[in-house]
């Protein structure tokens, strides 16, 4: 199983901002938050194939680790259950003035 060092984690944070550890049974990878463009592309591709949303996010936001999570269907499907959690949403309010 891939295990990033503290130094590698710091380097990845400096390069990508927020990063996340995604573990699927005996495999692990580091993911970054998707950009607005990546979310748009993933959403558009999902119109024809619902799984393609997860495929786009996993391929584009994968920064290090066990590539089996990206390439092996069983690991991919396991990871797919957590990919939506990568999307960071701030709370907004709207008030009439």
N, C-alpha and C positions, 0 to 999 in steps of 0.2 A: 504494500500500500504506500502510495506517495505521502511523504511527510515533509512539509516545507520547514526550512530552518527559520529562526527568528529574523535573520538577516534577509532571507528571501522574501519573507512577509513584508518587511519594511520597504524593500525595493519595489515590490508589487504595489503596495499602498501609495508610494511616491509616484509611481507611473500611472496607476489606474484609479486612484481615489479609493472609495469604499470597495472592499473585496470580501468574498464570502467563501467559506469552506463547504463544499457539497460532498457528502459521503453517501455512497450506494454500496451497501454491504461491505465488501473487502476492497473497494476502490474509492479514491478521493481525488477531488480536483478543486482548484481555486477559480471562482467566477467573479466577474465584475458586473456592476450595474449597467444595463443596456441604455444606450442613448435614445433620444426621441426618434431619430432616423431609423435606428434598428428596430424599435417597437413598431414604427409605422410599416416598415418593410415586412416584419414578421406578421403583423395583423393583416396586411394585404395578401400575403402568401397563404394565410390560413383560410381565406375565402374559398379557395379551391381544395385545400387539404388541411384539415384541422391540426394534424400532427406537425405540419411544416412550421407553425409558430414556434413550437418547442425546438425544432431542428435549427431554425435560424438563430434563436436566442442562445442555444447551447454552443453552436459553432462560432458565433461572433463574440460571445462574452467569456468563453473559456480562455483562461490565461496561463494555467500551468496544471500539471497533474497527470493522472492516469487517463490516457486517451480512450480507453475502453468505454468510459462513460459516454463519450461522444460517438463512438463507432460501433459498439455492440448493442443490438436492439434491446436485450434484457436490461442492461444498465441504463440505456437511453430512456426506456419507459419508466424505470424507477426514478431517474432524475427529473423526468417531466413533471412529476407530481409536486416538485418544489420550485420550479423555475419562475412561476408567477410571483414568488416571494422576493425575487431579485428586484422587482419594480418598486422603487422607493417613491411613495406619494406623500406629499405634505398636506396637512389639513388646511382647508380654505373656508372662509366664511363670506357670506354675501348679505349686505343689508341695504335696504332702501333708504336713501337720504332725502 
